[in-house]
């Protein structure tokens, strides 16, 4: 087979390498073209060098090209994959830092909450530019696979306003299933059958079966509480499981910021999180992790490049959806996964316009969703709170309506549990002013926001958060890695 795949934001070097090697695990895909595009020539040069070495080591006729001109990369592409972070780590730091001044403590801040909403405001205009290019220069009927957060908002905008065939992809469901398989003593996650449904990062294992036997709430709770690691790292998720009766796909830290109950008082945060790794609830944990990863990659690039000189092993293909979807569409080999699409009645008790994450099957006819799913009422209620915020956020991002943006932030569950309306109004003004270079749709609103900030009497504080760790230096990371090797 010979067709073209374009990867936007290919400077996300580690993730792009994973997607690329996954694709080459499909025998029919070894004569494709992969076009990389990014705004950073430096990052493009690094990932291009790695991928060229993989191709050379395996002797495949795959063609790899790299372009800072996005439209050139998209020309004739049948599939487009996006993994962009608009504003990079600089804007992301503001997503965490500014809300902390108003008492809002986020672990990740890239889906909803104050940080996730502003992240969407930066991403959506760019996503719509991608869609315009796809309509104009990509292959007719091209499919857009979005990996970028905020997943639901980006996918919503691409479908409703970008008018491009779009599916959103995430790996939270797979990771949750791996946990459940482990605590139940399964030899492999493949022994676990499940229906998982909801919205991205708030998806729920509503039916679990191990080797044909149904797994109930009490058995699941007991298994998690008996696990020596998860019982400490997933305290909040286990508490939600006890109260809701079903397990959430999302990590302890992510889930904590989507709900209004666990992070609203600093003295309560330590009770529900675990500091063994960023993903379990650390303040600004993903920002720290992303900063360290970027610094590490820049310094250790020669080793990463050297390690690319190895044969591809199909047995090590990852569970990221992209390669499996493309394989099913191109070969007809059926793939079952969980996909982010417009609801349109798939989940009976969520709105038709919402972007849901739910099971589907892929073959030559496309992505075919399993319809007729009804969520438990508490799960639906929790999803609805986020959906309403997402809808307002998308519409604000498209129209540049700063008042609607403030209302979206005000209705966010965690923000509303912590901040007053006056604080929210000032916080949004401050975030829009700080990130103005990435928010062209709010250009006309920035001068008035600056004037309000100059006159404001709302008090803020200099606060690092309830559970903050410092970014580790390269030397510290090397020492920790060496210690782990010795321990093993």
Number of C-alpha atoms within 10 A of each C-alpha: 10 10 14 21 24 28 26 25 24 28 26 17 18 15 13 22 19 13 19 16 20 22 23 23 20 16 11 14 20 19 16 19 18 23 24 27 26 21 16 13 13 11 18 23 13 17 22 22 14 23 24 17 18 23 22 16 14 15 11 14 13 18 15 18 15 21 20 15 12 20 17 18 25 29 18 19 24 18 22 24 25 22 18 22 20 22 16 10 15 12 22 24 17 17 27 27 21 22 27 23 18 22 23 27 34 33 28 28 29 25 25 32 30 30 27 25 28 28 28 30 30 24 25 28 25 17 23 20 14 22 23 18 17 28 18 14 16 25 17 12 13 20 20 23 22 26 21 25 26 26 25 32 32 28 33 26 27 26 19 13 17 23 14 21 17 25 24 30 26 20 18 18 26 17 15 20 20 16 14 20 19 17 18 17 11 15 10 10 17 12 13 21 17 18 17 28 27 30 28 29 24 26 27 29 20 20 15 21 14 18 10 10 10 12 15 14 16 11 11 21 19 14 17 23 16 12 13 10 10 17 17 18 22 22 19 24 27 25 14 16 19 15 12 16 21 25 27 26 26 22 20 25 29 25 21 27 27 26 21 16 15 20 29 22 15 15 9 13 22 16 12 21 28 21 17 11 14 22 23 25 33 28 28 28 26 23 22 22 16 15 16 17 15 16 14 17 15 13 12 12 14 12 10 15 17 11 12 19 17 13 12 17 11 14 7 10 18 16 13 18 22 21 21 23 24 23 22 20 18 16 14 15 14 15 17 17 22 26 26 27 26 22 21 15 16 22 23 15 16 23 17 14 15 25 30 30 32 26 22 18 18 21 19 15 11 15 21 13 20 14 15 11 19 17 21 15 11 13 21 20 14 17 23 18 15 22 23 15 22 28 18 20 29 27 20 23 26 16 14 20 17 22 12 17 25 22 18 24 28 24 20 24 21 25 29 17 18 18 18 12 15 12 21 23 22 21 24 23 22 20 20 24 20 17 22 17 13 19 23 16 19 23 14 12 18 21 12 12 20 16 11 15 17 9 8 11 11 13 9 15 10 11 16 16 22 19 19 18 15 8 15 15 12 16 10 11 15 13 12 12 12 11 11 10 9 8 7 5
